[in-house]
Amino acid sequence: MRRLVIEEAFWNLFPSSVIAVAVARNVDNRWLSRKGEVPSLPELLQEATARAEERFRDVELAGHAAVAPWREAYKRFGAPKGNRSSIEALLRRVKNGKPLPSINPLVDLYNMVSLSFALPCGGEDLDVSSGDVRLTLARGDELFVPLGSETNEPPLPGEVVYADDEGILCRCWNWREAERTKLTEATRNALLCIEGVDDSFALSVAEAMEELAEQVRCRLGGEVRTALLRRENPFFDLE
């Protein structure tokens, strides 16, 4: 039985974190099957982008409640300079007026939810991953080929990472995902995650995952199981 395991090394650094997870099975992630949807996913993503742009237009992101805790978290585990949380990167892109590209239905849905709730969201193709998925601290010698690259860029020792038996799925907690396990139109079974640094994010993380799971069920079909993981319940079955 494969599991998502949040290891004790992670909890020692972030004891009050809350991680919402979902396994979506037998989804249809093809654009071809989305024709005729009203409104379409790209339209919904554009609407979420416009709302976020308006909401954060006059905000100094570094000090905002959605971003500042992540900056502190990245300092705590010694992230390389310039590596920022996915939510900061997403909000900066939107704030600077850069359009968010439509990738595929699952990615569009989690980006839409990420912008709507100002939380980091991500996903991995379960059929490509190997063994248990672990949220842990890196040794520093694991294989990591970032999205869109062919070059190995291993994590630093002690860096917060998602990993499996073959290497790193995501570096710096939620900074950069791997090319190997990216979600594509061929994805049928996916692991989705929404993260909160501490318990103050618990309600919004739970609500965001409820929204994401419902959107996936309604638009992409299949079965979606969810859980809210804390230190006292750090496991989730992937099968």
TABELHU-V347256 format. One line per field, one symbol per residue. phi: phi as a letter, one per 20 degrees, with the letter a starting at -180 (. if undefined). Layout:
BEGIN
phi=???
END
This chain:
BEGIN
phi=.fceceefgfffecfdfccecbdddmeddefgeegnfcfffgfffffffffffffdgddefgdffedgffffffffdmfggnfdfffffffffffemefefedagffffffffgffdlcfcbbceffdfcmfecebdffodffbdfgnccdfcfffgnffbeccfdqeebelmcfbeefgdffcfefdccddccccfbffegffffffffffffffgfedmmdcdcbdecgfbecbfee
END
